[in-house]
Amino acid sequence: MTLRRRTFLHLAAGAAALPAAARIARAQAWPSRPVRIIVGFPAGGATDIQARLMGQWLAERLGQQFIVENRAGASGNIGTEAVVKAPADGYTLLQVVTPHAINAALYTNLSFDFVRDIAPVICAARLSYVVVVHPSVPATTLPEFIAYARANPGKINYGSAGQGTPQNIACELFKMMTGLNLVHVPYKGGAPAVTDLIAGHVQVVFAPASESIQHIKAGKLRALAVTTASRLSVLPDVPAMAEFVPGYEASGFAGIGAPRNTPAEIIALLNKELNAGLADSKIKARIVELGGTVLGGSPAEFGAIISEATQKWARVIKFAGIKAD
């Protein structure tokens, strides 16, 4: 009887260990072929650059190609839908950025629920926007600009990459918190907005740091503030908005996600390797050059960042009455 009991317990323990062994074997076998990182925006921008940076690191660490595939359109929704519909096997990933959190409130007819259908892997970096003005604007500090805007309601134009983009939302949060009346001029992309700002056709833009730093250093634009909670090391003399508008914070984020139900062991492996990449001095330096602050951390921490941003930007969208183009 005792022998039978021992045999049964031994077999039961072995059976219980099988799923864990299968998971370990699956993680060890992955990746056995190239992996796609879908970027829902055009090549050459900060989102694309960061995806390629992470893809190159993963390729070197894991011995397979990580191919960046640009599927631009609908503020990232086309690329997201492609990932949501892809097999949850670890061979299709998504470069996750701020518009994904915004889109949940901006678009009412999406075929997916981003928070439900995309599993967070890691938040690589926080990204800042810089409040830049044309040199002709009679303000050298943010308080002076606020005073100037208050004295000229409805006469100051701000440019953005388009309706519902992070630049648009960041400025609308600024308007909401200060009560200013600034007129929105949407463009088809951030670069045209900055170009028109340099030409003096608009007076202010909340521009991605990656698109504005060189113009600031060249004296073509004047930086008044950054939108992150603290100053940037690449622009140490430019104050954070919160130094003058308490509680203001409008940073972006960039990270990696995967289709829902992607095996947990694959997500854990990706998270481990990407955290290692973010500790690499060359990768850290490149992210800083792009106006980012390196984060890293767990999938759960990235999930919390996405959830918080989704709720925050939904409130701003509702307050400002922003509609998708």
Sequence and secondary structure as in RCSB ss.txt:
>XXXX:A:sequence
MTLRRRTFLHLAAGAAALPAAARIARAQAWPSRPVRIIVGFPAGGATDIQARLMGQWLAERLGQQFIVENRAGAS
GNIGTEAVVKAPADGYTLLQVVTPHAINAALYTNLSFDFVRDIAPVICAARLSYVVVVHPSVPATTLPEFIAYAR
ANPGKINYGSAGQGTPQNIACELFKMMTGLNLVHVPYKGGAPAVTDLIAGHVQVVFAPASESIQHIKAGKLRALA
VTTASRLSVLPDVPAMAEFVPGYEASGFAGIGAPRNTPAEIIALLNKELNAGLADSKIKARIVELGGTVLGGSPA
EFGAIISEATQKWARVIKFAGIKAD
>XXXX:A:secstr
 HHHHHHHHHHHHHHHHHHHHHHHHHHHH  SS EEEEESS TTSHHHHHHHHHHHHHHHHHSS EEEEE   GG
GHHHHHHHHHS SSSSEEEEEEHHHHHHHHH S  SS HHHHEEEEEEEEEE EEEEE TTSS SSHHHHHHHHH
HSTT  EEEESSTTSHHHHHHHHHHHHH    EEEE SSHHHHHHHHHHTSSSEEEEEHHHHHHHHHTTSSEEEE
ESSSS BTTBTTS BGGGTSTT    EEEEEEEETT  HHHHHHHHHHHHHHHTSHHHHHHHHHTTEEE    HH
HHHHHHHHHHHHHHHHHHHHT    
